[in-house]
Amino acid sequence: MGSRVCDCRLAVSTGVPTAVLYGSLSLFVSILHNVFLLYYVETFVSVYKIDKLSFWVGETVFLIWNSLNDPLFGWLSDRSFLSSPQSGPQISSPEVVLKRLAALSRNGPLFALSFLAFWVSWARPGLQFLVCLCLYDGFLTVVDLNHNALLADLAVSAYDRTRLNFHCSLFSALGSLSVFLSYCVWDKGDFYSFRLFCVALAAVSALGFTAVSRLLKGRFQKEACLRQDEALKLKELSIGQSPLTQQEKPVTLGEYLRQLSKHRNFMWFASMNLVQVFHCHFNNNFFPLFLEHLLSDSISASTGSILLGISYIAPHLNNLYFLTLCQRYGVYAVIRWLFLVKLALSVAMLLAGADQVYLLCIFIASNRVFTEGTCKLLNLVITDLVDEDFVVNQRQQAASALLFGMVALVTKPGQTFAPLIGTWLLCVYTGYDIFERNSIQDSAAAMASAVSGQAGFTVPLRQGCFYLLVFVPISCALLQLLAWSRFTLHGRRLQGVKAQRQGTQHRHLMDVKAI
């Protein structure tokens, strides 16, 4: 009946705050992912000369894989947490955190390695495109899910989670600098310097994931050992007493989906977030088009590049201010204000008209900045939904990675709808088809006929882009305000859920830590 004693000497002591270490993981993702988004298509199209059929086959397979891998990896990660506290062996919060960190320390360097696979030609372009996209997105999904899940596992209070998210935004802004540095070495004719740059970025990312994961694991190793020793002692004391209750069967995927379908706040949040994802990707897809057709005659190319750069880095910096507002007024209220601001700015721009160049510059940049800023606050709402799911369904542990994965499954179709609906609306109202060379002439003819009063329902391309620019955010804001008004996980209800989760954890296991 000898008890096993954990070796707690593995605990590493460091003076760096946990919030800083957690936030720095965002840096090691963003320095690679921003470069990937900017260059992977041009690399395969202009450098490797991939054919059109192989490109669309790869993108189609990637779309399917990108939608399914979030809930798949979330289920594989958290399925053991879905049973109730009485139905199996207790899993302490430090052990959950250690499990997340182990996944990050393994998959972080593999994510960096998969990033490098894009920039060296090692197979036929079509095959390499497909394999690289699926590998890269698979490792990115595992890293993102475990990193986001830690936001819910490391803290329960809104203040601590906001502080963690604050450091994520700060380090993500630093990671965006890799985009500006990449311009200095990008050359389609001579790829050598760019490859060396990507190797350096991947090395920094891989070493960063390894070092930070090790430091964070040291914080929780001793606490996990103590919990295991306490569990062994309790088990020894229970010998000879009344037998344990019969263990329940673990929750199946079908049962979990039924539970989720009855989670009203999850459904309303997913509806709102689907529109948000659509709007974010609509801005990303059509930002260059708006610059070209609305502002190219009025601003210089350097001013356009500055607007593009601001749109990348400003959302992270702006989010730092939004998070301070969240600490004071709550996430629900701040997100509602952002929807109202988006609606008001869009209506004001519509009333001002397309000829106000400076207002157009401000609106195009601010529209993307505010929209991306809202996206970065939504992880805090998902962590609140994790708390509510834990309390309502009496989980053994919060299934945070799985819930993040299910949110992604529901909302990622917005990425596909954005370019499809945007190009369809533009073609219907202006006759401009971005896939056809002669569509510009057709649009010019439409403009001429509009001037002569014979255009029917067709509008000039510039006016059509302007209507697209203002009516899409107006429509999105109205839909989001409707869904957000039905979301009830705020105020007293949210405080009650957090109190119940903290009370449950104090009864069954030790609280995670002070951030």
MIVO-115618 format. One record per atom (N, C-alpha, C): x, y, z; residue in one letter. Coordinates in steps of 0.05 Angstrom, whole numbers, plus 5000, padded with zeros to 4 digits. Example, Ala and Ser with C-alpha at 12.3 -4.5 7.8 and 13.67 -1.06 7.14 Angstrom:
2
526448865156A;524649105156A;526449345156A;525749555142S;527349795143S;525850015157S;
end
This chain:
515
501649765000M;500050005000M;501750255000M;504250224989G;506050444989G;505150654969G;505450894977S;504551114959S;506851204941S;506151274916R;508151364897R;508451664901R;510951754903V;511552034906V;512552144880V;511352364871C;512252484846C;514852634850C;516452634829D;518952794829D;518253074821D;518053254839C;517253524833C;519553704827C;521953594824R;524253764817R;524153864789R;522353754772L;522053844745L;520954124743L;519754224765A;518554484764A;520654694760A;520254864741V;522255074734V;521355334745V;523055474758S;522355734770S;523255954751S;521456134745T;522056354727T;520456594736T;521656834733G;520257074741G;518457194720G;518357084696V;516657194675V;513757124681V;511957324680P;509157274686P;507957074666P;506056914677T;504756714660T;503356844636T;502057074641A;500557204619A;502457274596A;504957364603V;506857434582V;507757184566V;508256964581L;508956714567L;506756614549L;504256624560Y;501956534543Y;501656714519Y;501856974522G;501557154499G;503757124478G;506157054487S;508357024468S;507956804448S;506256604455L;505656394436L;504256504411L;502756724414S;501456844391S;503556964372S;505857054383L;507957154366L;509056944347L;509456704358F;510656484343F;508856374322F;506256424325V;504356354304V;504156574283V;503956824292S;503357044273S;505657104255S;508157064264I;510457134246I;510456954222I;509456704225L;509356524202L;506756554186L;504456574201H;501856564187H;501456804170H;502357044178N;501957284161N;503557254135N;505957154136V;507557114112V;506256904094V;505256694106F;503856484091F;501456594076F;499756754089L;497356864076L;498157044053L;500257184056L;501057384036L;502257264011L;503757044014Y;505456953992Y;504856673981Y;503256513994Y;503156233985Y;501856213958Y;499756363952V;498356353926V;500256453904V;501556683909E;503256793888E;505656603883E;506656473904T;508856283901T;508156063882T;505855933887F;505155713870F;504255793842F;502956023840V;502056113814V;504256233797V;505956403808S;507956553793S;510656413793S;511456273814V;514056153816V;513955853807V;512155703818Y;511955413812Y;510255353788Y;508755553778K;507055533754K;504955303756K;503455303778I;501455103781I;499155153761I;497954943750D;495854973731D;493155033745D;491255143731K;488755233743K;487155013755K;487054773742L;485554553752L;486754453779L;489354423779S;490654323804S;490254523827S;490254783820F;489854983841F;487154963853F;485054943836W;482354933847W;481754663861W;482954453851V;482654193865V;483854213893V;486254333895G;487554363921G;485954533940G;484854763929E;483354943946E;480754803955E;479554643938T;477054503946T;477554303968T;479654143965V;480353943985V;481054094011V;482554304008F;483354464032F;480854574046F;478854664031L;476454774043L;475054564060L;474854314050I;473554104065I;475154034090I;477854004086W;479553934109W;479554154130W;479654404121N;479654634139N;477154644156N;474954564145S;472354564160S;472154344180S;473254104173L;472853864190L;474953824211L;477453934207N;479553864225N;479253994253N;477954224254D;477554354281D;475954174300D;473454094292P;472053914311P;473353644314P;474753544294L;476053284296L;478253294317L;480053484315F;482253504335F;481153584362F;479053754363G;477853824388G;476653584402G;475353404387W;474153164398W;476352974408W;478452934393L;480652764401L;482052864426L;482053134429S;483453254452S;481753234478S;479053284475D;477453324499D;475353124504D;475252904489R;473052714493R;473052584521R;475452574534S;475552454560S;474452644582S;473952894575F;473053094594F;469953114595F;468552964577L;465753014574L;463952884595L;465052684609S;463452544629S;463152724654S;461152654671S;460652814695S;462852754716S;463152924736P;465152874756P;464852614771P;462452504773Q;462052254787Q;462552004770Q;463152044744S;463051814727S;465851704721S;467951804733G;470551694726G;472651824744G;475251744739P;477451864755P;477652164751P;478352294773Q;478552584771Q;481052674755Q;480752874739I;482952994724I;483153274734I;485453344746S;485853604758S;486453814736S;485854064743S;486354284725S;489254304717S;491254274735P;494054274726P;494654064705P;493453824708E;493953614689E;492753684661E;490453824661V;489353914636V;491254114622V;492254304638V;494054504627V;496554364616V;497654174631L;500054034622L;499553884596L;497153774593K;496453634568K;496453834545K;495254064549R;495254274528R;498154354521R;499754404541L;502554484536L;504154274522L;503654024529A;505153804515A;504453804486A;501853844479A;501053854451A;502354094437A;502554324450L;503854554438L;506854504434L;508154384453S;511054334450S;511654134428S;509853944423R;510253754401R;509553874374R;507254004373N;506154084347N;507154364338N;508054534357G;509154794350G;511554774330G;513654614337P;515854584318P;514954454292P;513054264293L;512154134268L;510654334251L;509154524264F;507854734249F;509854914234F;512054974248A;514255134235A;515454984212A;515854724215L;516954554194L;515054544170L;512454514175S;510554504152S;510454774137S;511054994151F;511255254138F;513455264118F;515755134124L;518055134106L;517454974081L;515654784082A;515154604059A;514054754035A;512955004039F;511855154017F;514055273999F;516355334010W;518155513996W;520355373981W;520355103981V;522254943966V;520654753948V;521354743923S;519854563904S;520954283907S;519254103917W;520053823921W;518253623908W;516153703894A;514353523880A;512953683858A;511253543843R;509653683823R;508053903836R;507754133824P;506354363837P;503654293849P;501954143833G;499254073843G;499353903868G;501153693868L;501353513891L;502553663915L;504553823911Q;505853973933Q;503854173945Q;502254303928F;500354503937F;498354363956F;497254133948L;495253993964L;496453893990L;498753773989V;500053654013V;500853884033V;502054094022C;502954304039C;500654444053C;498454504039L;496154634051L;494954464073L;494654204068C;493354034088C;495153994113C;497753954108L;499553924131L;499654184147L;500054404134Y;500354664148Y;497754724164Y;495454694151D;492954754165D;492454564188D;493254304185G;492854114206G;494454194231G;497054254228F;498654334251F;497754604262F;496954794245L;496055054254L;493455014271L;491754834263T;489254784278T;489854674305T;491654484307V;492354364333V;493554584352V;495354744340V;496554954356V;494455164365V;492755254347D;490755454354D;488755344374D;487855094371L;485854984389L;486954964417L;489354864420N;490554834447N;491255104459N;492155294443H;492755564453H;490255704462H;488055694446N;485555814453N;484355674478N;484555404479A;483455264501A;484755344528A;487355404526L;488755484551L;487555744562L;486455914544L;485156154554L;482856094573L;481455874568A;479255794586A;480255624609A;482555494605D;483555314626D;485355454647D;486655664638L;488555804656L;487055994676L;484756094668A;483356284684A;480356254681A;478856334701V;475956334700V;474856624701V;476056794716S;475057064719S;475457224693S;473557404688A;473657564664A;476157744664A;476957844687Y;479358014688Y;481857874679Y;482257624690D;484657474683D;484657394653D;482357314643R;482257234615R;482757474597R;481757704604T;482257954589T;485158014589T;486457974611R;489358034613R;490957844595R;490157584595L;491457394577L;491057474548L;488657554541N;488057634513N;489557884506N;489958064525F;491458314520F;494258254511F;495558064524H;498357994516H;498357854489H;496257704483C;496157574457C;496057784435C;494457994439S;494158204419S;496858354416S;498158404438L;500658544437L;502758394421L;502958134427F;504957974413F;504157924384F;501557904378S;500657874350S;501358124334S;501158354346A;502058604332A;504958594326A;506558504345L;509458474339L;509958274316L;508358054316G;508657854295G;507957964268G;506258164266S;505458284240S;507858424227S;509858484242L;512258624231L;513658444210L;513258184212S;514457994193S;513458054165S;511058164162V;509958224136V;511658454123V;512258664139F;513758884129F;516658804122F;517858634139L;520558544133L;520658364107L;518458224102S;518458044079S;518558194053S;517558444053Y;517658604028Y;520558654019Y;522358664038C;525158724032C;526558494018C;525558244021V;526958014010V;525257863989V;522757943985W;521057803966W;521857873937W;522557673922D;523257703894D;522657453879D;520657453861K;519857213847K;522057113829K;523857283820G;526057203802G;528257073817G;528757153842D;530957043858D;529756973885D;529256713889F;527756623913F;529656563937F;532256583933Y;534156493953Y;533956653979Y;533856923977S;533757094001S;531157054016S;528957014001F;526356974015F;526356704029F;527556504017R;527756244031R;529356254057R;531556404056L;533156434081L;531556584102L;530056784093F;528256934112F;526256744125F;525056574109C;523056384119C;524256184138C;526756094132V;528155904150V;528656044177V;529456294176A;529956444201A;527356474218A;525156534204L;522556564218L;521756294230L;522056074215A;521255814225A;522955734249A;525555794248A;527355724270A;526555874296A;525856134293V;524956294316V;522456184327V;520556104310S;517955994318S;518355734333S;519855544321A;520255284333A;521655304360A;523755464362L;525155494387L;523355634408L;521755824399G;519955964417G;517855774429G;516655614412F;514655424422F;515955234443F;518355134437T;519654944455T;520355074481T;521455314480A;522355444505A;520055524522A;518055654510V;515755754526V;514055534537V;513655324521S;512155084531S;513654964555S;516254944554R;517754834576R;517555004601R;517655274598L;517455454621L;514655424633L;512555424617L;509855404627L;509355124640L;510454914629K;510154654641K;511354644669K;513654784672G;514954794698G;513154914719G;511455104711R;509655244730R;507555044741R;506754844726F;504554674734F;505354394741F;507954324737Q;508854054742Q;508653984772Q;509554164789K;509454114818K;506554084828K;504854264818E;502054254827E;500654004818E;501353914794A;500153654784A;501053424801A;503653424808C;504753214825C;503253204852C;502853434864L;501453444890L;498653334888L;497253404866R;494553304862R;494453004859R;496452894845Q;496552604841Q;497052464868Q;498852574884D;499352464911D;496852464929D;495352694928E;492952714943E;490852504934E;490652464908A;488752274897A;489451994906A;492051924907L;492951664916L;492251614945L;492651824961K;492151794990K;489151754995K;487451914980L;484551884983L;483651604974L;484951494953K;484251234944K;484951024965K;487251054978E;488050864999E;486150885023E;485251125030L;483351155053L;480651035047L;479951025021S;477250925014S;477050625014S;479350485016I;479350195016I;477950085041I;476149905037G;474649785059G;472149935066G;471650155053Q;469150305058Q;467150225036Q;464950365034S;462750295016S;463750304987S;462850124970P;463850114943P;463050364928P;464650424908L;464150664891L;461650614874L;460450834867T;458150814849T;458950714822T;457150594808Q;457750484781Q;458350714762Q;460550674747Q;461350884729Q;459450904705Q;458951154697E;457251194674E;458851154649E;457351114627K;458651094601K;459651374592K;461951384579P;462851644569P;460851764549P;460852024547V;459152164528V;460052114499V;458252024482T;458951984454T;458852244439T;459852244414L;459752484398L;456852564392L;455152364386G;452352434381G;450952564405G;451552454429E;450452574453E;451452854458E;454052894452Y;455153164455Y;453853364436Y;453453274411L;452153454391L;449253524400L;447853324412R;445153384422R;445253584445R;447153554462Q;447453744484Q;448054024473Q;449754034452L;450454294441L;448154424426L;446454264413S;444154374399S;442054494419S;442154404444K;440354524464K;441554764479K;444054824472H;445555044484H;444855294469H;442755444478R;441655664463R;443755884459R;445255954479N;447256164476N;449356094456N;450055834455F;451955744434F;450855794406F;448355724402M;447155744376M;446956044367M;446156214386W;445956504378W;448756614374W;450756534390F;453456634385F;454556534359F;454056274352A;455056164327A;453756314303A;451256384305S;449956534284S;451256804280S;451656944303M;452957204301M;455857184290M;457256984300N;460056954292N;460356864262N;458356724252L;458356654223L;458356904206L;456657094214V;456557354200V;459157504203V;460357494227Q;462857634232Q;465157514215Q;465357254214V;467357124197V;466957204168V;464457204159F;463857284132F;464857574127F;464257754145H;465058034141H;468058074142H;469457934160C;472357954162C;473657864135C;472757644125H;473957544100H;473057694076H;470657814077F;469757984055F;471658234054F;472358344077N;474158574077N;476958494066N;477958254074N;480558164065N;480458124035N;478357994024N;478257923996N;477958173978N;476358373987F;475658593969F;477158853976F;478958843996F;480459084003F;482059193979F;483559023964P;485059123941P;483159233919P;480859103916L;478959193895L;477859473902L;477259513927F;476159773935F;478359993932F;480859923939L;482960123935L;483260193905L;483159993888E;483560033860E;481360203847E;478860133852H;476660263838H;475460503852H;475960533878L;474860763892L;476960983898L;479560903900L;481461093909L;483961123891L;484260943871S;486760943856S;487261203841S;485161333833D;485361593818D;485861833836D;485561783863S;485762013881S;488061993901S;489161753905I;491461723923I;493761593909I;496161623920S;498561503908S;498761213916S;500561063902A;500960783909A;502060753937A;503860933945S;504960923972S;502860953994S;500961143988T;498761174008T;497060924009T;496560793986G;495060543986G;496560324002G;499160313999S;500760114014S;500660164044S;500660434052I;500460504080I;497760414091I;495560464076L;492960374085L;492960064089L;494259924070L;494359634072L;495859544097L;498159684102G;499659614126G;498259674152G;496859904152I;495259974176I;493159764181I;491859664160S;489759474163S;490759214175S;493359154173Y;494458904184Y;495158934213Y;496459154220I;497559184247I;495659324266I;494059514256A;492259674273A;490259504289A;489059294277P;487059144293P;488259034319P;490858944319H;492058844343H;492459064364H;493359294354L;493859514373L;491159634383L;489259644366N;486559744374N;485259564394N;485859304391N;484659104409N;485659144438N;488059254441L;489059314468L;487159504482L;486259704468Y;484359904480Y;481659764485Y;480659604466F;478159464469F;478159294494F;480459164499L;480658984522L;480559144549L;481559384549T;481359544573T;478359624578T;476959674555L;474059724558L;472559474568L;473459244559C;472158994568C;472458954598C;474759024609Q;475159004638Q;473359184653Q;472559414641R;470859604655R;467959554651R;467159484626Y;464259474620Y;463359184613Y;465159004608G;464358734601G;464558684571G;465158444563V;465558374535V;462958414519V;460658334531Y;458158354516Y;457558634508Y;457858824526A;457259104521A;459159224500A;461759154501V;463659264482V;463059164454V;462458904452I;461858794425I;459358924414I;457358964431R;454859104422R;455459384412R;457159534427W;457959804418W;459359794391W;461059594387L;462459574361L;460559524338L;458559364343F;456559324322F;455059584315F;454359734336L;452959984332L;454760194318L;457360194325V;459260374312V;459560304282V;459660044277K;459859954249K;457460044233K;455060014245L;452660094231L;452560394227L;453360554247A;453260844245A;455260944225A;457660844225L;459660924205L;458860864177L;457660624173S;456860544146S;454560724136S;452660784153V;450460964145V;451561234139V;453361334155A;454561604151A;456061614124A;457461394118M;458961384092M;457061374069M;454861234072L;452861214051L;451661494045L;451061644066L;449961914063L;451962104051L;454562074058A;456662254048A;457162214018A;456961964009G;457361913981G;460161823974G;460561733949A;463161613941A;465161823933A;464462073932D;466362283923D;468062393946D;467462323970Q;468962423993Q;471462243998Q;473662323985V;476062143983V;477162094011V;477562304027Y;478762274053Y;476962104072Y;474362154070L;472561984086L;472661694077L;472961654051L;473161374040L;475661244051L;477861384051C;480361264062C;480061184091C;478861364107I;478461314135I;476461074139I;474361074123F;472360874127F;473360594118F;474860574096I;475860324087I;477760204107I;479560374118A;481460274138A;480060214164A;478360384174S;477060344200S;475060104199S;473860064176N;471959844173N;473359574178N;475759544166R;477259304170R;478359284199R;479359514209V;480559514236V;478459434257V;476059564256F;474059504276F;472959214273F;472759124248T;471658854243T;473658644254T;476258674247E;478258494257E;478458504288E;478158754299G;478358784328G;476058634342G;473658634330T;471458484341T;472058184341T;473158084319C;473857804317C;475657714340C;477557894347K;479557814368K;478357824396K;476057944399L;474757944426L;472957694429L;472357564407L;470357344409L;471357104424L;474057064425N;475156844441N;474356864470N;474157104480L;473257144508L;470357044512L;468657094492V;465856994493V;465856684492V;467556564475I;467656274474I;468456154500I;470356284514T;471156174540T;468856194560T;467156394558D;464756404575D;462856184568D;462556124542L;460955894534L;462055634544L;464655614546V;465955374557V;465055344586V;465055564601D;464155554629D;461255464632D;459555574615E;456755504616E;456355214609E;457755114588D;457554834581D;458454654603D;460554734617F;461654584640F;459554554662F;458254784668V;456354784690V;453754644683V;452554704659V;449954604652V;450154294648V;452254194636N;452453914630N;454153754651N;454953894672Q;456453764694Q;458853604684Q;460553744669R;462953614659R;464953544681R;466553344675Q;468753284693Q;470853504691Q;471353594666Q;473153824661Q;471953974638Q;472654234636A;471554394614A;472754304588A;471054234568A;471954144542A;472454384524A;474454534531S;474854794518S;475754764489S;477754584483A;478654554455A;476454454437A;474754274447L;472554164432L;470554384425L;469954554444L;467954774439L;469054974419L;471655044421F;472955214401F;472755084374F;473154824372G;472954684347G;470154684335G;468154654352M;465354654342M;464554934332M;465555144346V;465055414336V;466255454309V;468755354305A;470055374279A;468455224257A;467454994264L;465954834245L;463554984235L;462155124252V;459655264245V;460255514230V;462455654237T;462955924226T;464855924202T;466455724197K;468355734175K;467055744147K;464655644143P;463355694117P;463255984109P;463356164129G;463356454123G;465856534106G;468056384109Q;470356434092Q;469856384063Q;468156184057T;467556114029T;465356294018T;463356364036F;461156534026F;462056814019F;464156914033A;464957194029A;465757254000A;467657103988P;468357163960P;466157093940P;464656883946L;462556793928L;460257003926L;459257093950I;457157283950I;458057553940I;460557633948G;461557893939G;461857913909G;463057713897T;463457713867T;460757693853T;458857543864W;456157523852W;454757783853W;454757923876L;453458183878L;454758383859L;457358383857L;458758573839L;458058513810L;457858263803C;457158193775C;454258263769C;452458213788V;449558273783V;449058573780V;450358733796Y;449659023796Y;451359183777Y;453759083769T;455459243752T;456259103726T;455758843724G;456658693701G;459658633701G;460958693723Y;463858653725Y;464458373737Y;465858203721D;466657943730D;469657933733D;470657893758I;473557903763I;475057683750I;473657473740F;474957253727F;475157283697F;473857493686E;473857533657E;475457783650E;477157753629R;478757983621R;477158213609R;474958143594N;473458343580N;471258463598N;471158393623S;469058493640S;469458793646S;472058883644I;472559173649I;471259333627I;471559233602Q;470259373580Q;467259373582Q;466159143591D;463259123595D;462359333616D;463959353638S;463259543658S;463459833648S;465459883631A;465760153620A;463360213602A;462460013587A;460060053571A;457560103589A;457459963611A;455260013630A;455260293641A;457760393646M;457960673656M;457060873635M;457760823610A;456961003589A;453961003585A;452760763587S;449860743584S;448460873607S;449760853631A;448560973655A;448461273651A;450561393639V;450661673635V;448461763616V;447961593595S;445961663575S;443161583583S;442861473607G;440261403618G;439061153607G;440760963597Q;439760713585Q;440860473600Q;441660513625A;443060293638A;441160093651A;438660153654G;436759973668G;437559953697G;438059703707F;438859663735F;441859653738F;443459663717T;446359653719T;447459913727T;449359913746V;450660153756V;453660153748V;454960383747P;457860383741P;459460223761P;461760133753L;463359963770L;464160113796L;464960363794R;465760503818R;463460533838R;461060603827Q;458760633844Q;457960363856Q;458260143840G;457659873850G;459459793873G;462059853870C;463959803892C;463259953917C;462460203913F;461660373936F;459260253951F;457260173936Y;454860053948Y;455559793963Y;457359633950L;458259393963L;459759453989L;461359663988L;462959744012L;461259824035L;458959954031V;457360064053V;455059874060V;453859744040F;451459594047F;452059324060F;454459204054V;455158954067V;455558994097V;457059194107P;457259234136P;454559314149P;452859464134I;450259534145I;448559284150I;448559104129S;446958854132S;448158684154S;450758654155C;452058484175C;451458594203C;451658864207A;451158974233A;448358934243A;446358954225L;443558914232L;443158624241L;444158434225L;443858144232L;445258084258L;447658194263Q;449058134287Q;447758264312Q;446658494309L;445258614331L;442758454339L;441458344319L;439158174324L;439957924339L;442057784330A;442957544344A;444057604371A;445657824373W;446857884399W;444857964420W;442558074411S;440558144431S;439257904444S;439457674431R;438357424442R;440357264459R;442857364460F;444957234475F;444757324504F;444457134522T;443757194551T;446157144570T;448357054560L;450656984578L;452257234584L;451057414600H;452457654609H;451057754634H;452357944647G;451158054672G;451057844694G;448757834708R;448457654731R;448657364723R;447557294700R;447657014692R;450656924688R;452257084676L;455057024672L;456457004699L;455857184717Q;457157174744Q;456356914758Q;453756834755G;452956584768G;454256344757G;454656334730V;455956104717V;458856094727V;460256314728K;463056314736K;463256234766K;461456324782A;461456244810A;461055944814A;459255834798Q;458755544800Q;461255384790Q;462455484768R;464855334759R;467055344779R;467555584790Q;469655614810Q;469055444835Q;466455444843G;465755284866G;466154984861G;465454894837T;465754604831T;468754534831T;470454704820Q;473254644819Q;474454644847Q;473554824864H;474654824891H;473754584907H;471454474900R;470454234914R;472053984905R;472653964880H;473753714869H;476753734864H;477853964860L;480653994853L;481654274859L;484154304856M;485454554864M;485054764841M;484755014849D;484455214828D;487055244813D;486955314788V;489255294770V;491655464780V;491255724782K;493455894790K;492756184788K;494456354800A;494056644797A;495756724774A;494556884756I;496056954731I;498057174738I;
end
